[in-house]
């Protein structure tokens, strides 16, 4: 694996992609040129429902929330923290209006690639295709786990699994967003927490 300078804003991205495929130094240099560094304030809308997603965001620092709007309520679909890619994927790939919203929950430092460069990335080399496939497979597995948990688990079991798999959410994400992700009310979440962690 090529040496990656730690002081570059692109070092996290290069470290992340290198776990999925054996990239050369030349490929990593090419990849860096496809992204733009962007600092974004908290509560900033990156993608809005009804708009077409044109960008993918790699999170150097910060926290993003993907959510749906339903009858005036917001339903959290996922929380993205550092070293993850985030976008409204259906909208991006099909270039159709998004059903989802994507916003920052914290001041965030993002590396941004637009749709055209995103497509060029996959066509650039076999390693980028390998990375894309492996990341997609991991996302599919995670989505299946979430769906299975909604079908098979009680709210308390879903909470315990989320606490085990995503402990940092509970330190950085407002509780009503976590409750929404779990499919319960904030009051129900508070009761579950008290049962599991009594004073």
C-alpha positions as CSV (number, residue, x, y, z in Angstrom):
1,X,0.0,0.0,0.0
2,X,1.4,3.4,-0.9
3,X,2.4,5.9,1.8
4,X,-0.4,8.4,2.5
5,X,0.5,11.8,4.0
6,X,-1.5,12.3,7.2
7,X,-1.7,16.1,7.0
8,X,-3.6,16.2,3.7
9,X,-7.4,16.7,3.8
10,X,-7.6,13.8,1.4
11,X,-5.7,11.3,3.6
12,X,-8.8,9.9,5.2
13,X,-10.4,9.3,1.9
14,X,-7.3,7.5,0.6
15,X,-7.1,5.4,3.7
16,X,-10.7,4.5,3.4
17,X,-10.7,3.4,-0.2
18,X,-7.5,1.5,0.2
19,X,-9.2,-1.0,2.5
20,X,-11.4,-2.1,-0.4
21,X,-8.9,-2.5,-3.2
22,X,-5.1,-2.4,-3.8
23,X,-4.8,1.1,-5.2
24,X,-1.5,2.3,-6.6
25,X,-0.1,5.8,-5.7
26,X,-1.0,7.0,-9.2
27,X,-4.6,5.9,-8.8
28,X,-4.9,7.6,-5.4
29,X,-3.5,10.8,-6.9
30,X,-6.0,10.7,-9.7
31,X,-8.8,10.1,-7.2
32,X,-7.9,13.1,-5.1
33,X,-8.3,15.3,-8.2
34,X,-11.9,14.2,-8.6
35,X,-13.0,15.6,-5.2
36,X,-13.4,19.1,-3.8
37,X,-12.9,20.0,-0.1
38,X,-15.9,21.8,1.4
39,X,-16.6,23.1,4.9
40,X,-20.4,23.1,5.7
41,X,-22.2,24.5,8.8
42,X,-24.5,22.5,10.9
43,X,-28.2,22.1,9.8
44,X,-27.2,22.7,6.2
45,X,-29.3,21.0,3.5
46,X,-27.1,19.1,1.0
47,X,-30.0,17.4,-0.8
48,X,-33.7,18.3,-0.6
49,X,-36.7,16.1,-1.4
50,X,-37.8,16.7,-5.0
51,X,-34.3,17.8,-6.2
52,X,-31.9,15.6,-8.1
53,X,-28.8,14.5,-6.2
54,X,-25.7,15.6,-8.1
55,X,-23.0,14.9,-5.5
56,X,-21.6,12.3,-3.2
57,X,-20.1,13.4,0.1
58,X,-17.2,11.7,1.9
59,X,-17.2,12.8,5.6
60,X,-13.8,13.9,6.9
61,X,-15.4,15.4,10.0
62,X,-19.0,15.8,11.0
63,X,-22.3,14.1,11.1
64,X,-25.0,13.8,8.3
65,X,-28.6,12.7,8.5
66,X,-30.6,11.1,5.7
67,X,-34.3,11.4,6.2
68,X,-37.8,11.3,4.7
69,X,-40.6,13.8,5.1
70,X,-43.9,12.2,5.7
71,X,-47.1,14.1,6.5
72,X,-45.2,16.9,8.2
73,X,-43.0,14.5,10.2
74,X,-39.3,13.6,9.6
75,X,-38.3,10.0,9.5
76,X,-34.6,9.3,9.9
77,X,-33.3,6.7,7.4
78,X,-29.6,6.7,8.5
79,X,-26.9,8.7,10.2
80,X,-23.5,9.0,8.6
81,X,-20.3,9.8,10.6
82,X,-16.7,10.2,9.6
83,X,-15.1,8.0,6.9
84,X,-18.4,7.2,5.1
85,X,-19.8,8.2,1.8
86,X,-23.3,9.8,1.9
87,X,-25.8,10.8,-0.7
88,X,-29.4,10.0,-1.8
89,X,-28.2,7.0,-3.9
90,X,-31.4,6.3,-5.9
91,X,-31.6,9.9,-7.1
92,X,-27.9,10.1,-7.8
93,X,-27.7,6.9,-9.9
94,X,-31.0,7.4,-11.8
95,X,-30.8,11.3,-11.9
96,X,-34.4,11.5,-10.8
97,X,-36.0,13.7,-8.0
98,X,-35.0,12.5,-4.6
99,X,-37.5,11.2,-2.1
100,X,-34.9,11.8,0.7
101,X,-33.3,14.8,2.4
102,X,-29.7,15.0,3.5
103,X,-28.5,17.5,6.1
104,X,-25.6,18.2,8.4
105,X,-26.1,17.8,12.1
106,X,-22.7,19.2,13.0
107,X,-20.3,21.6,11.4
108,X,-18.8,19.3,8.8
109,X,-15.7,18.9,6.6
110,X,-16.6,17.1,3.4
111,X,-14.9,15.9,0.2
112,X,-17.4,16.2,-2.6
113,X,-17.5,14.5,-6.0
114,X,-20.1,15.3,-8.6
115,X,-22.1,12.8,-10.5
116,X,-20.0,13.0,-13.7
117,X,-16.7,12.4,-11.9
118,X,-18.4,9.7,-9.8
119,X,-19.2,7.8,-13.0
120,X,-15.8,8.4,-14.4
121,X,-14.2,7.0,-11.3
122,X,-15.8,3.6,-11.8
123,X,-14.7,3.6,-15.5
124,X,-11.1,4.6,-14.6
125,X,-9.8,1.3,-13.4
126,X,-10.7,-2.2,-12.2
127,X,-9.7,-1.2,-8.6
128,X,-12.4,1.5,-8.5
129,X,-15.0,-1.0,-9.8
130,X,-13.9,-3.4,-7.1
131,X,-14.2,-0.7,-4.4
132,X,-17.6,0.3,-5.7
133,X,-18.9,-3.3,-5.6
134,X,-17.5,-4.0,-2.1
135,X,-18.9,-0.8,-0.7
136,X,-22.3,-1.5,-2.3
137,X,-22.3,-5.0,-0.9
138,X,-21.6,-3.7,2.6
139,X,-24.4,-1.1,2.3
140,X,-26.8,-3.9,1.1
141,X,-25.9,-6.1,4.1
142,X,-26.4,-3.2,6.5
143,X,-29.8,-2.3,4.9
144,X,-30.9,-6.0,5.2
145,X,-29.9,-6.0,8.9
146,X,-31.9,-2.9,9.5
147,X,-35.0,-4.2,7.6
148,X,-34.7,-7.6,9.4
149,X,-34.5,-5.8,12.8
150,X,-37.7,-3.8,12.0
151,X,-39.6,-7.0,11.1
152,X,-38.2,-9.4,13.8
153,X,-37.1,-7.4,16.8
154,X,-39.0,-5.5,19.5
155,X,-38.3,-1.8,19.9
156,X,-36.2,-2.6,22.9
157,X,-34.2,-5.2,20.9
158,X,-33.7,-2.7,18.1
159,X,-32.4,-0.1,20.6
160,X,-29.9,-2.6,22.1
161,X,-28.6,-3.6,18.7
162,X,-28.2,0.0,17.6
163,X,-26.4,0.8,20.9
164,X,-24.0,-2.1,20.2
165,X,-23.4,-1.3,16.5
166,X,-23.5,2.5,16.6
167,X,-22.6,3.7,20.1
168,X,-21.3,7.0,18.8
169,X,-24.8,7.9,17.6
170,X,-25.9,8.2,21.2
171,X,-23.2,10.7,21.9
172,X,-23.6,13.0,18.9
173,X,-27.2,12.6,17.5
174,X,-30.3,14.2,19.1
175,X,-32.5,11.6,20.8
176,X,-35.6,12.4,18.7
177,X,-33.7,11.5,15.6
178,X,-32.6,8.2,17.0
179,X,-36.2,7.5,18.1
180,X,-37.3,8.2,14.6
181,X,-34.7,5.8,13.1
182,X,-35.9,3.1,15.5
183,X,-39.5,3.7,14.6
184,X,-40.6,4.8,18.0
185,X,-41.5,8.0,19.8
186,X,-39.0,10.0,21.9
187,X,-41.1,9.1,25.0
188,X,-40.9,5.4,24.2
189,X,-37.1,5.7,23.7
190,X,-36.8,7.4,27.1
191,X,-38.7,4.6,28.7
192,X,-36.5,1.9,27.1
193,X,-33.4,3.7,28.2
194,X,-34.7,3.9,31.8
195,X,-35.5,0.1,31.8
196,X,-32.1,-0.8,30.4
197,X,-30.0,1.7,32.3
198,X,-31.9,2.4,35.6
199,X,-30.5,5.1,37.9
